Amino acid sequence: MSAPDAPRPAAIGTRRAEPRDAPALAALLRLLNDEPGLHPGRLTPDRVLHDLIEDPRAVVLLAERDGIAAGLATAHPTYDSGTARWGLFLNDLIVAPGSRRRGIARALLAAMAAEARRQGGAFLWWNGDEGDDLALAFHRATGAAEANTVDFTLAGEVFDRMAGAASPGEGVAFPKPHPPGARRGPWTRVEE
C-alpha cells in the first residue's frame, strides 16, 4: 500500500485534435518552429484550426498529461511507389519541455501508426533535423529504419519561379464534371 501523499503517475492519453485545442496546438507548434528561417508567428490558433484541425487532409493528434496539452503530432497521407503502399508522412512531433522523457512522443508515434493502419496504410515516414541529436536518438530508438535520402524543399521565390515556368494550359488538371456513366480517367489534359 502506498503512502497517502505519494505522487501518483500522470495520466497520459492521445486523441484527435478538436477545434478547442487550437490555442494549445499553436503554442506547441510555435515552440517547435522557433528557429532561424522559420515563421512561428504565423502559427496562430485560427491558422492551426483552419489549416490543420479542419482540413481533412491533415491528421492531428494531441497528447495530454493529466488533461493538459503535452505534445502533438501532425501527418498527412502519402504514397510510396517503391513499395506500392499508402501511409502517413509524419510532419511534426513535439512534446512540451516539462513533459519530456515520460513516453509521450512514443505514445504519439504509436497512435499515429495506428491511425495510418486504420486508414489502410502500411507505414509512417518522417525525417529528422541533422544536428538535433536528442530527437535523432529518439527516432533511432523506435526501431525505425534510416532511409538514405536527401530532402529538398521548393519554396518562396524559387517555388514561384518554378510554378510560373509552366506554360498556360500545360499539364493536367482535375476533370470537369461529366455525365454519369461517361468513361474518363481521374486526370484530364487541359486544352486551351
C-alpha positions in Angstrom: 0.0 0.0 0.0 1.4 3.4 -0.9 1.5 6.4 1.4 -1.5 8.7 1.0 0.7 11.7 0.0 2.8 9.7 -2.6 2.7 11.3 -6.0 0.6 9.4 -8.5 1.8 8.8 -12.0 0.5 11.3 -14.5 -2.3 10.0 -16.7 -1.2 10.2 -20.4 -3.6 9.9 -23.3 -3.7 10.7 -27.0 -6.6 11.7 -29.2 -7.5 13.5 -32.4 -7.3 17.3 -32.0 -10.6 19.2 -31.8 -11.3 22.9 -32.5 -11.0 23.8 -28.8 -7.4 22.6 -28.9 -6.2 25.2 -31.5 -4.6 27.6 -28.9 -2.6 24.8 -27.3 -1.5 23.3 -30.6 -0.5 26.7 -31.9 1.7 27.2 -28.8 3.4 23.8 -29.3 3.9 24.4 -33.0 5.4 27.9 -32.3 7.8 26.3 -29.9 8.8 23.6 -32.4 9.3 26.2 -35.2 11.2 28.8 -33.1 14.4 28.8 -35.1 16.1 31.0 -37.7 14.4 31.0 -41.1 11.0 29.8 -39.9 7.9 31.8 -39.1 6.4 30.7 -35.8 4.4 33.9 -35.5 2.2 32.7 -38.4 1.0 29.8 -36.3 -2.0 31.4 -34.7 -4.9 29.4 -33.2 -7.1 30.5 -36.2 -4.5 29.3 -38.7 -4.0 26.0 -36.9 -7.8 25.5 -36.8 -8.2 26.2 -40.5 -5.0 24.6 -41.9 -4.8 21.5 -39.7 -7.7 20.7 -37.4 -10.5 21.4 -40.0 -8.5 20.2 -43.1 -9.5 16.6 -43.9 -6.0 16.0 -45.4 -4.3 16.5 -42.0 -4.1 14.1 -39.2 -3.5 16.0 -35.9 -3.1 14.1 -32.7 -2.8 15.7 -29.2 -1.2 14.1 -26.2 -2.5 15.1 -22.8 -0.9 14.7 -19.4 -3.5 14.9 -16.6 -5.8 16.6 -19.1 -3.3 19.3 -20.2 -1.8 19.5 -23.7 1.7 17.9 -23.5 2.5 17.1 -27.1 1.3 16.8 -30.7 1.9 15.0 -33.9 0.8 16.1 -37.4 0.8 13.9 -40.5 -0.8 13.6 -44.0 -1.3 10.8 -46.4 1.5 9.9 -48.8 2.0 7.1 -51.4 5.3 5.3 -51.7 5.6 4.0 -55.2 8.7 2.0 -54.2 6.5 -0.3 -52.1 3.2 0.4 -53.8 1.7 1.3 -50.4 -0.1 4.2 -48.8 1.0 5.5 -45.4 1.3 8.7 -43.4 4.1 11.3 -43.6 4.8 12.5 -40.0 5.5 16.2 -40.3 5.6 17.4 -36.7 6.3 15.6 -33.5 6.8 17.7 -30.3 6.5 17.2 -26.6 6.4 20.2 -24.3 9.7 20.6 -22.3 8.1 19.9 -18.9 6.6 16.7 -20.2 9.5 15.1 -21.9 11.0 11.7 -21.1 7.7 10.3 -20.0 6.8 8.2 -23.0 4.6 10.9 -24.7 6.5 11.0 -28.0 6.4 7.2 -28.2 2.6 7.3 -27.4 2.0 9.9 -30.2 4.1 7.8 -32.6 2.1 4.6 -31.7 -1.2 6.5 -32.1 -0.1 7.8 -35.5 0.9 4.4 -36.6 -2.5 3.0 -35.5 -4.2 5.8 -37.4 -2.2 5.0 -40.6 -3.3 1.4 -40.2 -6.9 2.4 -39.6 -6.7 4.3 -42.9 -5.4 1.3 -44.8 -1.8 2.5 -44.6 1.3 0.3 -44.1 3.9 2.8 -42.8 4.9 6.1 -41.2 7.6 8.1 -42.9 9.4 11.1 -41.4 12.7 12.9 -41.3 14.8 14.3 -38.5 16.8 17.5 -38.5 20.6 17.0 -38.8 22.2 18.1 -35.6 19.2 17.5 -33.4 20.9 14.7 -31.5 18.2 14.2 -28.9 15.5 13.8 -31.5 17.6 11.6 -33.7 18.4 9.3 -30.7 14.6 9.0 -30.1 13.9 8.2 -33.7 16.6 5.5 -33.8 15.4 4.0 -30.5 11.9 3.4 -32.0 13.3 0.7 -34.3 12.6 2.8 -37.4 14.9 2.2 -40.4 17.0 5.1 -41.5 16.5 5.9 -45.2 19.4 7.1 -47.4 17.6 10.1 -48.8 18.2 13.8 -49.1 15.3 16.1 -48.6 14.6 19.0 -50.9 12.3 21.9 -50.4 11.0 24.1 -53.2 9.5 27.2 -51.5 9.3 31.0 -51.7 10.7 32.8 -54.8 12.1 29.6 -56.2 8.7 27.9 -55.9 7.0 30.9 -57.5 9.5 30.8 -60.4 9.1 27.1 -61.0 5.3 27.3 -60.8 5.4 30.3 -63.2 7.6 28.4 -65.7 4.7 26.1 -66.7 3.0 27.2 -69.9 -0.6 28.2 -69.5 -2.7 25.2 -70.2 0.3 22.8 -69.8 -0.1 19.8 -67.6 -3.1 18.1 -66.1 -6.0 19.4 -64.1 -8.8 17.9 -62.2 -11.6 16.8 -64.6 -14.6 18.9 -65.1 -17.9 17.3 -64.2 -19.1 14.9 -66.8 -22.3 12.9 -67.3 -22.8 9.8 -65.2 -21.5 6.7 -66.9 -19.1 8.6 -69.2 -15.7 6.9 -69.2 -12.9 9.2 -68.2 -9.7 8.8 -66.2 -9.0 10.6 -62.9 -7.0 13.3 -64.8 -7.8 15.3 -67.9 -5.4 17.2 -70.0 -6.3 20.9 -70.1 -6.8 22.2 -73.6 -7.0 25.9 -74.3 
